[in-house]
Amino acid sequence: FDGCYEFSVNTSSLRKNQTSFNVLHIAANVTDSKYGITLNQSHIGPEESQWPLKIMFDDNIGFIKPKWPYFGKVIVKKLDGKPAQGEIINVTAYSRDRHYWVTKNLMADKSGEVLFGLCSVYNLNNVSSVKIIAQSPRFEIPDSSKDDWLWKHMSIHTSSRSNVRYVRHWFSPTYSYIEVPKIDSPLTCGQRALLRVDYSRRMHPNLMFHYLVMARGQIVKTGQQDWEHALRTADGVKEPPQPDFDEVCLRPVQQYFGRKRRDDGMTGPVQKCDKNELAERISWTWNIADMTDKFLFYLDIEPIMSPKFTLLVYHVLASGEVVAGSRQYDVKPCFENKVKISFKEGRKGYVKQALHLKLEAAPGSECAVGIVPKSVPQISPAKMLDKIGEFKNYEDRPNTDLYEIENENKYCMNRLKNIYGLSAADDDSWKFKSLYVDSVEAFKRSNSLILTDLDLQIRPCRRLQPDLSKTTKETPIPVHIQGNKRETFTPNYPETWLWTLVRIGTEGKIELPETAPNKSLTWTASAVCLSEEKGLGMSSTSLTVILHPITLVFYQSFLVDDEDEVTFRAKVYTNLEGCLRFRLSIMGIGENNERRGYQTFVGCTCKWKQFESWFSYYHKLWFKNAVNYTAKAQVLSGSCHVKRGRRDIENNSYVGMFQEVTGSIIIKYRGVETSYTYATYLCPGGKIID
């Protein structure tokens, strides 16, 4: 295909009777027939759904902290991606035992957002997690499942009209918490962000707050602030608006629903077990933090903090308990190493012309410089040197599930063993887990490893029943998913102008003398630089159009009758400031042709005076359907005696260079019926292909 390709998918093959919502995964493997370049690309979407709404929670990961309200946000969109303004959304939250149950219908604003709050959280001391469901009351569940409350709330979140979030309990026996604020919009480099940190305290504390900024796997900022100074930071500073509790708080439900009994039609053995094999008793201290306060501080956003960074704030109580909070922030991609690249001669040049490539970067930088044709999108800098894609390599990877499980299991096994003296704790068949989180969660989310003798992990644990299951032998990984296949290019790519490495001197700039290739194309130049002091930097692409010194335009009749005269029209021009002497010739006309006019012509063309000439031929072509020809304009040496500004202009820099035009003339014979077909294809994007 050339430019576009359309295909259709029959939605009946998506098994709508088995799932209420599907997403298509489209994979393409494209090989360029001209250059032999193969590229792979995949796309997730479009979605196929039974529901006209898409409801999702935002990416804010919060926790239940007793005595503190919890606020969340639901985003409601139509299937076309537009906000569903005015849509009524029911938000329900309940605990596992249903003793905590709140709900409310809320309306989406013009942005399609619904703000909700769990405000009555004082009775959540013994609740390990809360399940929150958002759904639209306008759409009914299928009749077959209306009576099954459990099925309804388990399956409804699989459709595109609702979503589910589990919010875990952040455990502190003293009710001591730190809440690092959430910022919806990305920060920018050079910005000075004002952050408000909320915390709980006792009447007369003696606190020292510490903060760390983690980015790209390292600590980039540290600081501390005592409690008395923290109180003064908020003096005279306007606080951000707080949500209206009456509008967003969910209200308690006065009735409780039990689980539906097991259907008689279900088969299979039922194993009875005690779910609470061994659960640690939760104890709360009398010396609790019963007051809340805040402090403000400014954080300067630097390039090394892009594209993401995590702010960790903590303090240590006299008892040894570590109180911590953290939050990840997005930063618009930016580089500290500012790289610029451009052509000294501007955005236009000529083949074989001496050009100068200007490159600026931090002193001492090692730079990779490339100039490739824009007409080949597969290797354009926009594909190969993509800033956004490169920044993805900087994003800190979260701890893997295996890391979490191993640490959780080991911590709880040792904790219960120390409390109860369990001998069975050494048995690998038992699993240990905590349903709570504590301050170590803040350090984990900043991708930190901690060495401490303080009480960083204090969450209660439980021992779970062994999970026995069958194991199967691992099967080989399919070839198509064994790894990301690298893009390969043909060796000695014919239209690559420059690939080289250069070092930037102490002045922070360099000029690279280059000779324009003998290709009349639009070229893009770009550079990637690395400095020990300033780090990585990428330039924007710089375009230059390399023109041929001479251009030939040739006109002729497409269809002629036998023994008719054929007329050719030639036009030769140049964009050079000077003039060019050239020879124009027409080749490929057979020996049976009788010439009228000149087959070759020597002339001059200038930027302000173009050459134009006519040629005519009388054909005696028998038993031929078409005649192929080639017109050629070649630069000659010598002067063009053209008076302009009282001086002769001579330009011998491009002697021997030429341009050719090939074409065909169809011969129509008298008395013979002939038909011709012309086809035009219109692609969906509007491009016309003849």
Phi, psi and omega in degrees: 000160183234098173098323183202159179208132181245144173210163182233156179235132177279115184292346177293342179276359182271004176055057181297336180286348181258329179227150183271358185195138184226158173230131178278143174245113184254126178238139182227140174235113188241132176243126178285119185291335183276316186254351178076017180275133179246131180232146175245138179214143178228159182213136176261120180124165006279169179272146174243118188222153175272350188245144183276006181232151173237116185244129181213153172277153175288177187275013180284118180260105182250180181220152174282123177236106183308140183080355176245139175288152176245128179243139178222174183221136175247135179251126183244125180227154170281170183293340177274004178091355181278148179298140179268074182295137178082359180289135178275126181238130175266124177247123181235136178229136179207157178272174185296323181271003178069007178286337173250120185209116179226153181202159176190147172268127182233155183254136178287139179278190184294339177270002182076020183255144177234116178266129179227162181218143170258098190263329181268072185254014181290336182261027182256019183302318185256017178260120184279332180201160178233135177262127181244129180239132175243130182206163179262125179289350185286341186245130185273150171284148177308144186303327184296343184242006184298321185279348182263093184297319183294315180299319182303312185278347175274327187264339187296331183283351177280347178274169183279002183258001180207171178207166184228143175224137174254124181249121184269160181276126174271112190270132170211119181295342179255006183058038180261124184221158170230130180243109176276133189290155175261137176241122185288314185271149179296146175278166180236150179296139184088349180284149173250103185273135176262119184244137176251121180251120177267147179206161176253150184208169173270184186297311183234080183276166172225079190254146172233113181274136175241144176224147178230142173247117181254128178210140177054037176077016180214162176275120184253341178213145173220160178184170178211161183205128179280167188294317182296318178291326179298323179296324184284343183295334183271358181293125175075004180262129181289127181280151176294153181297141179260148180294152177281112185300322182296331184273325190255343185287133175285147185257146180297146175261135187270355181237155183237148182243137177266166178286147177288142181292159180297133179293142179293335183285349181283140183243169178110151181291145178248122180262119179278137181208158175268113183297326179265071180304311178200112181237134180289138176287137181267129179240143181242138181280156179280336184270078188261160175274099187256011178234149177244147179210184182208160168216154182243146172206155181264139179234117179280126182272120182248160182302328182293344179272002180266142006266351179216149171213161180240131176259122179246125179237134180207161169214166185240126177284163179298334179285350183099354178288131177268126178250121188218158174207151181213162180203140176262139181237146175267141177232135177300134185305132177206154180243144173280328177275102183277117184246130177231142178219141180197163174266129182298326183278359179099202187264016180214138177210182183231154181302143180063011178279146176283117180241163180231124179263119181265130182230128178238136178198178179298140179305138180085003182288143169263124187239138170259122185245134179223141173232118183227161181287137177291336184288351178249091188295337184295331181239022176290152179303332178298332178272317188275327184239065183270118183298313183297317179295323179294325181292338178297332178291342181273341185294128180294132178280137177290161177298141183287163178299322180298317178300317181296313185294316181299315181292319180296314182295317181293318180298311183290325178297314179293323182294312180291327178294321178290326182283314188251355181063047186282131173272332180286355181293340180278352181283124183292345182285342178274143177244144183236141186204154171245137177274001184244169169237162177218198189295340178296338178298322179296322179288322178298318183290345173264010180055047180249144169255135191241137170243116185202154172252014179271172180275077180275327179246112183228008184288143179288156186233174176209157176257132184259160177293143179303143179256104182258128181209162178288151173237145179241155179293138182294137177264155180299147178287132177306147184300323187286352178234019181285353179160165179287122179281128182284147176287130180248147182240156177295142180294149179052056183306126192289338186243030173266123183280309189211132165223115184205164175246135179224157176248134179273131181282190183292339180282347179080016178204161181205151175245130180252113176286128181225155175251127182299137181289166180274053179223120179276089184219170169265121185251147178241130179250141178206163183214146172239127185235148179228127180234141178297326184273316186258351178080208185277148175211148179230140178270161166282160181283144177245129184259144169216141180257118178265118184256153173279143183293336183228140181232133181244126174242128187233131180241139176206166177288137180282326185223127180230154174278156177300137179066019175268161176278135180251131182249133175247146176232124182245140178226124182239128179216167180219152175259004179290157178290333180263205180239158179234137172264133186217166173238129179252129181220153177240126183238157176102352177283130187292172182289341181277005181271138174261120187275136169237114185104192184259136175275335174233150182210137177250129182205187179233147174225141181230167180297326183262356180213103183272154180270138178214134182212160181241144175230147177221145181226149176249118190268137168231064184257115180254138176061035174232137180270335183204157177236127177264145181218164175224125174256135186225130174244119185237137182285133178249161174280164179114174184263149170257110184279075179247122180278120172207121184067026177060039176208150176276144181247131181225134180219103181253015184288341187241029181299133179094343179285148185210165170228143181238149174231128178248153180194178181224149174241125179272132182262127177252122182268141181294136178084358180249123180284129183228141176234149181227150181236135176233127184241142176231133180247132179249117179278161181302330181283357178098358182281132180262130179240122179270000000 
